[in-house]
């Protein structure tokens, strides 16, 4: 079982002068779910190398059992520091792909031609695609073979407009995940803010927020079982 995890390379939070990147919990929780299931994990990002960590996800208040385990796991840290370049990834080498969130993907992965092509190829090969929190942003441009949006008519979720408002970034982000999924014809649903929530539609798995990371990872494993 070979699972690809794709992380952002973008570290600028719009024009605020603040840093962003990937959200630690959304990487660490799925990483260990997959690792404990015996999966071989490959990490990739648009630029390769060390992906930027959203500093807010490193706050003491954002720590979980999974993030603590990551901090104690030198092998996982070494792997994260040397992600492969997304442009060199071959879909044939993997059984599924997982996108952790954080605000970074809104700027780079949502628009990255290699990511778009990768998702389309996974979908057409009948291989699972999973994304959590802000990472469903990567579903903005991928299309079905007939040119329709990949999410059109599909059950999906992602970071809610109200959650974005709560972190006061509604006017900073390039687009709102909830609005984008709806505009592409997705059958969007959500739970209460900050509650774990995942949606499975065929081989597509999406999660609402950081608390949903573990749930999305387990749903992805079910599709591979």
Order of alpha helices (4+ residues) and beta strands (2+ residues): beta-alpha-beta-alpha-alpha-beta-beta-alpha-alpha-beta-beta-alpha-alpha-beta-beta-beta-alpha
